[in-house]
Amino acid sequence: MVRLTNGKSRWMVLSAAGLAATAFSLAAVTAPTQVRAADAPNPEGVKLFEAKIRPILAENCIGCHGPDKQKGKLRLDTREGLIKGGLEDEKQIVVVVPGDPAKSMIIEAINYKNEDTQMPPPKKNKETGKTEDKKLTDEQIKDMTEWVKLGAPYGEKPVEATKKE
């Protein structure tokens, strides 16, 4: 217990309380701004996403990893789904680490580095019976890698699958 016997002691007690309240108020006001700034998508990344990545995902990924179907319990039509990842044998799988393509399974999969994880997967041609490679082009892989480096930002609306004719 602090006993206030003179103005000087009282000033010190009030200063300590005032300082704590001020520090708490400043932290509460500035913390959300800092979080939002860190989460803000890179404008260059969003531009790349809209021009090149959205079409790649729409044409090659959303049919199996979208709102209607989720192989591996993975959705790629939204950034939230991409960041959440998928499930394999009831184990959570990290698909992308924003800013780090080397740790992002999606980059390994599109490069066909692992025979068990090749995306888009090779498909068997019904007419010829031969397996056809569906690997993305070198330019598409380069664009996807750059997009992950830039933080894997998405546009404002979900990616929709390209209608196959």
Secondary structure as UniProt FT lines:
FT   HELIX           7..39
FT   HELIX           43..48
FT   HELIX           49..53
FT   HELIX           54..60
FT   TURN            61..64
FT   HELIX           71..73
FT   HELIX           79..84
FT   STRAND          86..88
FT   TURN            89..90
FT   STRAND          91..93
FT   TURN            98..99
FT   HELIX           101..103
FT   HELIX           105..110
FT   TURN            111..112
FT   TURN            115..116
FT   STRAND          123..124
FT   TURN            126..128
FT   STRAND          131..132
FT   HELIX           138..149
FT   TURN            150..151
//
